[in-house]
Amino acid sequence: MNVDDIISYAELVHAEKANLQKGMNFGIGKSYSVFLMSVRKGAPYADQIDPSTGNLIYEGHDQHKTKECPDPKSVDQPLTTPRGSWTENGKFFRAAMDFKGGLRKRPELVKVYEKIANGIWCYKGFFELVDASIVSDGKRKVFKFYLKPVQKKRLGRTIELPHNRLIPTQVKLEVWKRDGGKCVECCSTKNLHYDHDIPFSKGGSSLTAMNVRLLCAKHNLEKSDKIMSLLPWVAIAGSFAEHLHKN
Ligand SMILES: [Zn+2]
């Protein structure tokens, strides 16, 4: 799966080999955790991605709704369960503090999926959990988890990603609506991907809907083949022009 791929919930479950009922899933993969996020209107939590840094601020989760707690949004988010074991908030908070305090060498790696529409998800890639805090949201205490985007390499190593490679959610929602949730070439609704019209590596921007469109896997592949087959000619034309210039 590539960053910005659009998948159904069933594909998400298949990719993670787990029924992700919760948004926060500590240590669910062999070497990583999973966050489900949403910045849509009416989303249950205040998740946000900073468009200038690409960093993710992910809000912790509420206590379960029970008879004793009919309104979870009115009470502090819990660190532990009533029985005293860690909640998902607690597990991630501890991981962040252990990393900050030098007790663990590497930050927790978190795979992030973002909800775009009902049943429609977008894979956002890997992030590192570098910090966490407990803050007041005006009424109660909530957890905030701070993550930065990285590219996962073999052997658990990661490298930082250029942040502006990430397409902001606002742009994604706009493109999704404009293109009607279909490939702009063939109207397929399967294996969709957010594509940069002018590739990011060639200076194309992620920050406006004008340079982003929906393509299916087939048309995405055809497009990259086209660019690849043009490259030698661009190089030859370049050296020819240089030759003319020199002589
Ligand atoms: Zn297509």
Residues whose N, C-alpha, C, O or C-beta is under 5 A from the ligand:
A	BS01	ZN	C183 E185 C186 S188 C216 H219
